[in-house]
Amino acid sequence: MEQPQEANHTERIKSQVLAKIGKPPRLYRVQVSRHHGGNYRVNIWQQPESDKNIAVTIGPRIGLSYYLTVSDKGEIINSNPPLTKLGTSA
């Protein structure tokens, strides 16, 4: 007998996170990885500001990272750290 698969809510989670925090400066990509029991890790990759005084190009880095608990329908229930609007302190 085949086991029922958990729904993949990657796109829904991406849009919820960006709606709650806003678009980060120099956004490169949003990476969502599913873990066990309705938990997801979301990494926000950002391109560093270029420094015209150095000859080395620095690649994208994780600027923000969240560990989320998500419902069966893909709604974010909890976030560690909390999802707060960028540029504000909570």
DOMARMI-784118 format. One record per residue (C-alpha): residue in one letter; x, y, z. Coordinates in steps of 0.1 Angstrom, whole numbers, padded with zeros to 4 digits, always signed. Layout:
DOMARMI-784118
AXYZ
...
This chain:
DOMARMI-784118
M+0000+0000+0000
E+0013+0034-0010
Q+0019+0060+0018
P+0002+0094+0013
Q+0027+0121+0005
E+0028+0154+0023
A+0018+0183+0001
N+0046+0205-0011
H+0037+0241-0002
T+0070+0257-0014
E+0056+0285-0036
R+0029+0293-0011
I+0054+0296+0017
K+0077+0318-0004
S+0049+0342-0011
Q+0038+0343+0025
V+0073+0350+0038
L+0079+0378+0013
A+0045+0393+0020
K+0053+0394+0057
I+0089+0407+0056
G+0089+0426+0023
K+0114+0423-0005
P+0149+0422+0008
P+0175+0444-0009
R+0196+0426-0035
L+0173+0396-0034
Y+0189+0367-0052
R+0165+0338-0045
V+0143+0323-0018
Q+0150+0287-0010
V+0124+0266+0008
S+0133+0231+0020
R+0108+0207+0037
H+0117+0190+0069
H+0098+0165+0090
G+0064+0171+0107
G+0052+0202+0088
N+0085+0221+0093
Y+0103+0241+0067
R+0136+0260+0065
V+0135+0292+0044
N+0168+0308+0034
I+0167+0342+0018
W+0198+0345-0005
Q+0211+0380-0012
Q+0237+0393-0036
P+0263+0413-0016
E+0269+0449-0026
S+0298+0452-0050
D+0330+0467-0038
K+0347+0484-0067
N+0380+0484-0047
I+0385+0447-0049
A+0390+0424-0080
V+0372+0394-0065
T+0335+0389-0071
I+0316+0377-0040
G+0287+0353-0047
P+0253+0353-0031
R+0250+0346+0006
I+0222+0337+0030
G+0211+0370+0045
L+0180+0358+0064
S+0169+0323+0075
Y+0137+0311+0092
Y+0125+0278+0106
L+0088+0275+0100
T+0059+0253+0112
V+0033+0251+0085
S-0003+0237+0085
D-0015+0210+0062
K-0029+0237+0039
G+0004+0255+0037
E-0003+0284+0061
I+0026+0295+0083
I+0017+0288+0119
N+0050+0297+0136
S+0084+0312+0127
N+0117+0312+0144
P+0129+0339+0143
P+0096+0358+0139
L+0087+0371+0105
T+0089+0409+0109
K+0088+0436+0082
L+0123+0445+0071
G+0135+0479+0084
T+0114+0477+0115
S+0123+0464+0149
A+0098+0442+0168
